Amino acid sequence: MKIVLENLTKKFPGRNKKSKDEVIAVNNFNFEIPDGKLIGLLGPSGCGKSTALNLLCGLLAPTEGKIYFGEDEVTNLPAENRGVGFVFQNYALYPHLTVLQNIMFPLENLKGKDKLTKEQMREKALEAAKLVQIDELMDRKPGQLSGGQQQRVAIARALVKMPRVLLMDEPLSNLDARLRLQTREEISRIQKETGITTVFVTHDQEEAMSISDMIVVMKDGVIQQIGEPQKVYDEPENLFVAKFLGTPPINVFTGEIKEEKLWIGSDFCMDVEGVRNQEVYVAIRPEGFVFCQEETPERKLHCCLQAVEVMGRDISVVATHPLLENVVMRAIISSETKVDTGRKEISFELKKNKVFIFNKETEERIYLK
C-alpha cells in the first residue's frame, strides 16, 4: 500500500495561556512511502515523529494537508476504518487475557461481512503467532512473558487483521541491548515476509539504519533529509543530519577556506577547488582519518593524544583539538596500526569522501568538486 502525505501539518495550542503562539509538531510534511517498504522516521525527542505516526493512523486530525492510502484519501477517515495495525512503545497488552485472547481481540470487533467464527479467529491468531514465533506461548498471560515475548505478542496482534499499513512507535525502547538487536532483525524478517508497508518510529539511528529501506530524518517537525540509510550517512545535506547519524558521532571542527584551501587552525587539510573564502564547519567521520607515523604528508591535521582504545578489529584514537566542537574526537583506524601512546601530539591525513563542509551561518552542505 503506497502512502502519500501532502503538505501535512499539525499545530497544537501553545502551552502558555498568555501567549497565543501555536506549537507546530509537524510542519508541511511532503513524502511518498512506496508500497511494501519499511520506512524509518528518525529524529531526537520532540521532533514530531510520533505525531506524524498518530496522524497516519487517525488518532490525530491534521491541521492542514492530506493523507492518501493508495488512491484513497483517508485524511478524515476514522482510525478503525483505515486498515492500520499499530504497535505501541509500551506493548499495551491486556494483562487479564492470555496471549491467544490478546491476539484475537482485534478480530472480535469485526462486524458484518468481515465477522469471523471463533474457529476462524483462532486460526488467524495462530498464523500471526507462528509468524512472530510465539505459538508455544498461547496459554500464558502477559505477566508470565519476557519483554521481548510481550513485544512479539503486540506485533502479532497488529498483524492478525493483515492491515494495509503497519505502524510502530519506538517498539524496541523497553528492551535490553541484546534483545533489541534480535527483535529488530525479527521485525525486518516479518515485514519482508508479509510485504506490508511499515513505518517505524525511533530516535535510535542504528536501529533505523539497520532495518529500514529508507529513512526520514526530522528536526522540529520539519523533514531534514530522505533517502536510503547508507546514502544519507554518506551524503548528509546539512550539519544536523551529519551530527545525528553515526556511532561514534562525527567530529565537528571550526575551519576556514582561504584561496581554495581548507584550514583548521594553522593546519592545511585539503584542497577545495571552486569554494569561496569563508568560515565553515568541518565534519569528519571517525573512519575518515589516516594516522601519520611520520611528519611527512603536507596535508595533515595535528591533535593532542588523550588515549588509545583497543576494540578488537579496530583502534579508537581519542584526541583533542582547540577548534573541536565535541569534547574529544575519535578516529577509528586499523588495529594493525602502531600508535605510540607516549606521544603528546599526533597527526592525521583526511579521506576526502569522509569530510563534509558546511556553511557557518546556514549549516547547509557545501559540495566539493
N, C-alpha and C positions, 0 to 999 in steps of 0.2 A: 504494500500500500504506500504510494507516494504521498508525502505530506508537503504542503506549500503554505508558508507563512508570508502574508503580505502586510507590510507596514504595521506589524503587531506592536502595540503599545499598552502598557498597564501603569496607571497612576494611582497612588494611594493618597488620602488626605495627609497633610503634614502632622507630625506628632505634637508640635507646639500649637496650642489652641489660639494663641495670639497672632500666629503667623498663618497666612493662607497659602503659603508655598506648598506645592504638592511634591510627593516623593515619586520619582519615575523609576520603577523597578525594572521594566523592560521598555527599551526606547527604540522604536522604529525598526523592529526586527524583520528582516527580509531574508528568507532562506528556503531552499527546496531540499527536502530529505528524500533521496532516491528510494525506490521500492526495494525492500528486502535488505537494507543496510543497517548496521549498528553505528549510531552516531553518539559521540561523547560530548555532552555540554560541560565545559570545563571553565573554572574560574574560582577566585577566592570567595570566602563567605560574604554574602551581601551583594553579589554581582548580578543577581536576578535569575540565576539558572533554575532554581526550584519554582519560582514564579512562572517562568516560561513553561515548565512542565505542567503546572496546575492549569495554565491557560489551554494547553493541548488537550488535557483530559476533561476539561469542562468544570473543574472545581472553582475556577475564577473566570469572570467575564472580562474580555479585553476592553480597555477604554477606547481604543481605535484599532483598525485593521481587521483582517480576515484570516480564517484558517480553513484549509481545504484538505480533506482526506480523499485522495484520488481526484475525481471530478466533482465530488460533493462538498459544498460549503457546509461546515459544521460549527461556524462561529457561535451561533445561538442555540445549537442543539444541546439538550440536557446530557449530562455526563453518562447516564445509564444507557443512552441511545447511540453512543459514539463507537461502541465496539472496542473499548480500550481496556487493557489489562494494566494494573498499577501495582508495583512492588514498593512498599514504603520502607523508610530507613529503619523503623523500629519493629518491623515484621507485622504488627497489628493482627496477631492471631487470637482466636477466641480460646481462652485458657480452659474453659469447661468442655470443649469439644475435642474429639480425637482428631488425628491427622486426616483420616478419611473424611470426617464431617467438615473439617475446615476447608479441605479442597473442594468438596461437593457444594459448599454453601452458595457460591455464585449461581450454580445450576438450579438450585431450589427456587430461585426468584424468576426463572424464565416462565413466560406466560404464552397463552395462545398456541400458535403452530410450533413454537420453539420449545414448548413444555416437554420434559422428558420423564420417563418412568424411573422408579427407584433403581432398577437394574441398569438402565442406560446411564444414569448418573454415576453409579458405582463403576461401570466400565470406563467411562471417560476419566473419572478421578484416578483410577488405577493406571491408565495410559499416561496421564500427566505425572503421576508419582514415579513411574518407571523412567520417564524422560529425565527426571532430576535425581534418579537413583535413591529413592526413599520408600520403595514399595514394600519393604520389610518392616516399616515402622507405622503402618496404617492404624494400629490399635492404640498407639501411645498418645498421650496428651502433650501439649507444648512444654509444660514444666518438666517433662521427662526427656527432653531433647537438648542437644548442644546448640550453641548459637548458629553454627553452620547448618545443622539439620533444620532448625526453625526457618532459616533463610530459604532453604530449598522448598519447604512447605509453602512459604509465601510466594515463591516463584511458580510452583505447581498450581496454586490457587489462581494466580493471574493468567496462567496458560490454559486452564481447563476449558474455557469457552472458545479457545483458539481465536484470540482477539485480532482485530485488524492491525492494531498498534500496541506494542508493549512499552510501558514507561517505567523507569526505575529511578528512584530518588535516593542517591547515596546508599545503595543496598549493602555495601560491604563495610561501612564505617564502624559497626559494632563488633567486628570480628578481629581476632588477633592476626598478626602478620602472616603466619604460615597458612592460616585458613583463608585469608583474603586472597592469597595467590591461587590457592586451589579453587576457590569459588569463582573467581573471575575467569579462570580457564573453563569452568563449567558453564558460565553464562555465555561465553563465546561459542562453545560447542552447541548449546541448546539453541542459540539464535541461528546458527548455521543450519542445524537440522530442521528447524521449523520454518525458516525463511521469513519470520515475522519482522517487519520494520520496528526497530528498537531504538529508543532514546534513553541514554544512560547519563545521569547527572552525578558529577563528582567534583571535589576540589583537589583530588589526588591525581596529578598529571601522569604519574607512572601507570596508574590504573587505566586512565583514558587512552593513553598512547598504546598500551599493550593489547587492547581488545577492540578498539574502535576502527571502523573503516574510514571514518572522517571525524575530526574534532572541530568544535566551535569554541573558540576562546573568548570569554566575556569579561568585561570590566564595567562596573557601574551601569548595568543594563544595556550596554552597547556591545555589539559584536566587534571584536578586535581583528580576528582572522579566522578563516575557514579553510580547511584543507586536509589532505592525508597527514596522519601524525608525523611521519618522518620528514615530509616536505615542510610542514610548519616549523619543526625543530631546526631543519637545515636552512630555512629561508624566512626568519621572523620579519614581519613587516614593521614592527615598532619595538621600542625598548621594553614595554610591558610584556609582550609575548616572549621576547628573548629571555627576560628575567624569570618569567613564570614557568617556562619549560626547562627541564634538565635537572639531573641529580648526579653529582653536586651541582649547585647553581652556577650560572655563568658568572664570570669575573668582569666587573664593570670598572673602567678607568675613565678619568677625565683626560682628554687629549687635545691635540691641536693639529690642524692641517696647514702647512706652510709650503708654498711652492710645490704642490702636488706630492708632498711627503707627509707621512703620518708620524707625529712625535708624541710620545708620552713622557712628559717632563723633558729631560735632556737626551732621551733615547730615541734615535731614529729607528722606527719599527718596520715600515714597508712603504713602497711607492703607491700613490693613489692618483693615478692619471685622470685628469679632467675634473677633479674636485676642487672647488674654490677654497681660498684661505678662510678658516673659521675654527671656532672651538667646537669640540664634538665629545660625545660619549663613545668609548671604545669597549665593546663587549667581546670577550674571548671565551669560548667553550673550554672546559678543563682539558679536553683532549686536543686542544689547538696549540699546545706548547711543545717545542723540541728542545730538550735540555742540551746546553752547550758545555762540553767538557773543558774546552779551552776558549779563550777570548779571541777567537779568530773571525767569526762572522761580523760583517759590517752592520747588518740589521739585527738588533737584539734588544731585549728588554731586561734591565737589571732589577733584581728584587732582593729582599733580605730574607734569608732562610730561617724558618722557625722550627720545622720538624719534617721528618720523612716517615710516612705511614705505609707499612707493607701490607698489601691487600691480596697477596697470592699472585695472580697473573699480572697485576699492575702495582705501581707505586704512586701514592698521592704525595706530592711535594707541597707542603704548606709554607706559604711565604707572605710577606707584607710589602706594601709599596705606598709611598706618601700620597699618590693620586688615585689610590684604590677606593671605590665606594664601599665595598664589603670590608668587614673587619680583617679577614685574611683571604688570600686567594688560594685556590687548589689547582695544581697542574697534574693531570693523570698521564704518567709515562710508563714505558715498559719496565717490567720487573728485572730485566736483564741490564738496565742502565745502572751504572755505579754512581751514587751520589755521595760525595764526601760530606758527612754531617757536621764536620768540624768547621766548614766554611761559613762565613757570615754573609757573603754575597754570592748570588748565583745569577745566571743569565739564561735567557731562552730566545730562540728564534720562534717566529709565529707562522702557523699554517694559514695561508690567506683565506681558504674556504671556511675556516672556523673563526674568523674575525669579522665582526659586524660593527659598522659605524653608524651613529645616529645623530641627527641634528640636535644641538644642545637645547634649543628652545621648544621645538615641536615634538622631539623624541621619535620622529619618523626616520625610517631607514634611509641611509644614503647609499645607493647602489654603486658598486665599483665596476669598472670595465674589465 
